[in-house]
Amino acid sequence: VTIPLVGFGQSILQGQRSANTHLHIMKLSRDECDQYLNEIPAADRLDIVFVSHLERAVVDATYITNRYTTNDLEKLSQTTGVLFGWGEEHRHNMNGGPEGYGHVMLLNIQELIQPVSIGKGIMKQGTDGIPLARGILSAKRQGGTVVWCHNGWGRESTPNLFQKNVDAVNIFDGGTRSSFADSFYRWLNAGLRVPFSTGTDWCQYDFSRVYARMEEPLTIDNWLQALRQGRTFITNGPLLDLKVNDHHIGDTLQLSAEEGQLQVRAVAKGRRDFDRLEVVLDGEIVLSTESHAVDGHFEAVIDETLPVKKSGWLAIRTPPPSVPDDVTRADKTPLNEYGREIFSHTSPIYIEVD
């Protein structure tokens, strides 16, 4: 049987390379895990997957990805066509689950940073007195890239962001613990520059990925550089494209007070109906349009002039997914092919007025 495939997002994907920055696998044999890593990332058309070491007392005996070496991942890269990077999830919990100092991915490090997990709540030994910052700075000295996990989850996220110890923030990696407004928008409105990233945490249960725009050859180092520069959008379905006065995602646009306006060109395309495309300025929706069917897929386009009077940031998104246990944000967005609520969001374009 020959099935013709009709593409619709090639113009958006030109120069974009996708990655899952947060992946662990447990409760599989080594052969089963080898088969999983050989088949699933390639089938999902990922360019890069970061497999990260994670420790939790007793139960981590089943964390099969902890047994993979960098040599193992290099062999997978050669056989699959997907680049496999290595890292560590450095974390602290007050006990086995609830919030503590937080979780942070240390990507492309040269060796494990000890302790991998901090404190009695997760390791049943040791002290809660070690901050995550110590491990983060150790990763930086190794040339690693630091990505905060699970939105703003963790009490040490904000101080590390203000000290510029964090290169990006993973949103919705392993669930929707909080909204964009609970973490990302608050930091941006405080003047921080925080690129978006995402992954799937345990296995690939969704199409969640982060696309980074890059002209350089595809390597782990080059892709992480594009992530740190904020040339990214996250999605589990819709493809996004944004230009403001011919500037791209991650750029800084400088205006005089006399100019005072932005020409915004925003596009979203998806296999499933994503409902709306929204332009967000300093955390507030300032432009919006509904999606519509086009030749078997869905599209939304905004091409408008937007007045601005002060410095800030601008991004585009589809409607945010619901947040568990929060009745004020309980409305569900449309679902993707995996039955997961659809989300997508760009990193900002930054605006400096005079």
LINURVEN-V419381 format. One line per field, one symbol per residue. phi: phi as a letter, one per 30 degrees, with the letter a starting at -180 (. if undefined). psi: psi as a letter, one per 40 degrees, with the letter a starting at -180 (. if undefined). burial: b if it has 9 or more other ideal C-beta (glycine too) atoms within 8 Angstrom, else e. A space follows every 50 residues. Layout:
phi = ???
psi = ???
burial = ???
//
This chain:
phi = .ccdccdbbdddddicbcaccabbbbibdddddededdcdedddhddbbc ccdbbbeidddcddddcdcddddddddddcicdccbabccabbdbebdeb dkbbdcciddaeccddccjddcciaicddcddedddddddddidccbdch hcdjdcdddddddidccabdcidjkcdaceddbeddddddjdcbddaaab icicdadeaccbdacdedbedddddddddidbbcabldcbbbbbhiccej dcccbddddiabccbbbbbadcdciacbccchjcdcbabddbdbhjbbbb bbbbcbdbcbdlbbbbacedddceibddbcdddecdddicddbaadddcc ccch
psi = hhhhhhieedddehehhiiheghihifiiddddddddddddddefidihh hihhhhhceedegdeeehidddddddddddehhhiiahhhihidaddihb daihhgifidiihiidihidddeeiaieehiddddddddddeeihhhiif behheeddddddefehdihhhfgeigdiidddcdddddeeeihhiiiiae bhageiehihhhhieiihidddddddddeffiiiifcihihhhhfeiihe ihhhiiddceihhhhhhhiidihecihhhhhfehhdiiiiiihhfeaiih hhgihhiieiiaihiiiihiiihieheefehiiiiadeeihhiihiiihi hhh.
burial = eeeeeeebeeebbeebbbbbbbbbbbebeeeebbebbbeebbebebbbbb bbbbbbbeebeebbbbeeeeeebbebbeebebbbbbbbbbbbbbeeeeeb bbbbbbbbbeeebeebbbbbbbbeebebebebbebbbbbbebebbbbbbb bbbbebbeebbeeebbbbbbbbbbebebbbebbbbbbbeeeeebbbbbbb beebebbbbbbbbbeeebebebbbbbbbebbbbbbbbbbbbbbbeebbbb eebebeeeebebbbbbbbbbebebbbbbbbbeeeeebbbebeeeeebbbb bbeeebebeeebbbbbbbbbbbbeeeeebeeebbbbeeebbbbbbbbbbb bbbe
//
